[in-house]
Amino acid sequence: MTEPESLLEEPEAPGTRVLLQLLWRGILWRCPHCGEGLIYAWFYQLRDNCTECGFDLAARAKDTWAVIYLTTAGLTGAIIAGMLIVKPFNLVLGQLVLAVFAVVVIVASLPSRKGMAIGFDYYIERNSRTSRSTPNTESGD
């Protein structure tokens, strides 16, 4: 499918559609720039550059902390809400299952959440670069 790649090349591409494409690439652990290369060498070890296009991934790693923090808080809130809704038959077993479930969900989703954060950071950079390069059409006279 060539549409996702060409979508990012269009200067006037719809913002929401491009953002969703970049977030999806992050979920799949793919490069936000080309969509082909892998962003991880291993589970959570971010590569310095994309394996296909050479895109600088290491420069974006420092900008992902807020998204990781907020998504972890959101997952924790969802787990707490589930804990309040579901009453276990055995309290100790329920606490054990909940603790294991919480750790597995938060740790297993971490690479995809960081990939989404990298895609979001790339989206923000693309849009700020585009808005700076667009000449001001309003006249001051």
C-alpha positions as CSV (number, residue, x, y, z in Angstrom):
1,M,0.0,0.0,0.0
2,T,1.6,3.2,-1.1
3,E,-0.9,5.7,0.3
4,P,0.6,6.1,3.8
5,E,4.1,6.9,2.4
6,S,2.7,9.4,-0.1
7,L,0.4,10.9,2.5
8,L,3.4,12.2,4.5
9,E,4.9,13.7,1.3
10,E,1.9,15.9,0.6
11,P,2.5,19.4,1.9
12,E,-1.3,20.0,2.5
13,A,-2.1,16.6,4.0
14,P,-4.9,16.5,6.6
15,G,-3.3,16.8,10.0
16,T,-5.4,14.2,11.9
17,R,-4.9,11.6,9.2
18,V,-1.1,12.1,9.2
19,L,-1.1,12.1,13.1
20,L,-3.0,8.8,13.2
21,Q,-0.6,7.3,10.6
22,L,2.5,8.3,12.7
23,L,0.9,7.0,15.9
24,W,0.1,3.7,14.2
25,R,3.7,3.4,13.0
26,G,4.9,3.9,16.5
27,I,2.5,1.2,17.8
28,L,4.0,-1.2,15.3
29,W,7.6,-0.1,16.3
30,R,8.3,1.4,12.9
31,C,10.1,4.5,11.9
32,P,7.8,7.6,11.9
33,H,9.7,9.0,8.8
34,C,9.6,6.0,6.4
35,G,7.3,3.5,8.1
36,E,9.6,0.7,7.2
37,G,12.6,0.5,9.5
38,L,12.5,-0.8,13.0
39,I,13.0,1.7,15.9
40,Y,14.0,-0.9,18.5
41,A,17.1,-3.2,18.5
42,W,15.4,-5.2,21.2
43,F,12.4,-4.9,23.4
44,Y,13.0,-1.4,24.7
45,Q,16.4,-0.6,23.4
46,L,15.9,2.3,20.9
47,R,18.1,2.3,17.9
48,D,20.2,5.4,17.2
49,N,19.0,5.6,13.6
50,C,16.3,3.9,11.5
51,T,17.4,0.7,9.8
52,E,16.0,1.8,6.4
53,C,16.2,5.6,6.0
54,G,18.8,6.5,8.7
55,F,16.3,8.8,10.5
56,D,17.7,10.1,13.8
57,L,15.7,8.3,16.5
58,A,18.0,9.0,19.4
59,A,17.3,12.7,19.2
60,R,13.7,12.0,19.9
61,A,14.1,9.7,22.9
62,K,14.5,12.6,25.3
63,D,11.1,14.1,24.2
64,T,9.0,11.1,25.1
65,W,9.0,11.2,28.9
66,A,5.7,13.2,29.2
67,V,3.8,10.8,27.0
68,I,5.1,7.8,28.8
69,Y,4.2,9.3,32.2
70,L,0.7,10.3,31.1
71,T,-0.1,7.0,29.4
72,T,1.2,5.1,32.5
73,A,-1.0,7.2,34.6
74,G,-4.0,6.5,32.3
75,L,-3.3,2.8,32.4
76,T,-3.0,2.9,36.2
77,G,-6.3,4.7,36.4
78,A,-8.0,2.2,34.2
79,I,-6.6,-0.7,36.3
80,I,-7.8,1.0,39.5
81,A,-11.3,1.6,37.9
82,G,-11.4,-2.1,37.0
83,M,-10.3,-3.0,40.6
84,L,-13.2,-1.0,42.0
85,I,-15.7,-2.5,39.6
86,V,-14.8,-6.2,39.8
87,K,-15.0,-7.8,43.3
88,P,-12.8,-11.0,43.5
89,F,-14.1,-14.1,45.3
90,N,-10.8,-14.4,47.1
91,L,-9.2,-11.1,48.2
92,V,-5.6,-12.3,48.3
93,L,-5.8,-14.1,45.0
94,G,-7.5,-11.0,43.5
95,Q,-4.7,-8.7,44.7
96,L,-2.1,-11.1,43.3
97,V,-3.8,-11.3,39.9
98,L,-4.2,-7.5,39.8
99,A,-0.6,-6.9,40.6
100,V,0.7,-9.3,38.0
101,F,-1.8,-7.9,35.4
102,A,-0.8,-4.3,36.1
103,V,2.9,-5.0,35.7
104,V,2.4,-7.1,32.5
105,V,0.1,-4.5,30.9
106,I,2.3,-1.5,31.8
107,V,5.6,-3.2,30.8
108,A,4.4,-4.9,27.7
109,S,2.8,-1.7,26.3
110,L,5.9,0.4,27.0
111,P,7.6,0.0,23.6
112,S,4.4,0.8,21.7
113,R,3.7,3.8,23.9
114,K,7.2,5.1,23.4
115,G,6.9,4.5,19.7
116,M,3.7,6.5,19.7
117,A,5.5,9.3,21.6
118,I,8.3,9.3,19.0
119,G,5.7,9.5,16.2
120,F,3.9,12.4,18.0
121,D,7.2,14.2,18.5
122,Y,7.9,13.8,14.8
123,Y,4.4,15.1,13.9
124,I,5.0,18.2,16.1
125,E,8.4,18.9,14.5
126,R,6.9,18.5,11.0
127,N,4.1,20.9,11.6
128,S,6.3,23.5,13.3
129,R,8.8,23.3,10.4
130,T,5.9,23.6,7.9
131,S,4.4,26.6,9.7
132,R,7.7,28.4,9.9
133,S,8.5,27.9,6.2
134,T,5.0,29.1,5.1
135,P,5.3,32.8,4.2
136,N,3.0,35.2,5.9
137,T,0.3,36.2,3.3
138,E,-1.3,39.0,5.4
139,S,-0.1,42.5,4.6
140,G,0.7,44.9,7.4
141,D,-0.5,47.9,5.4
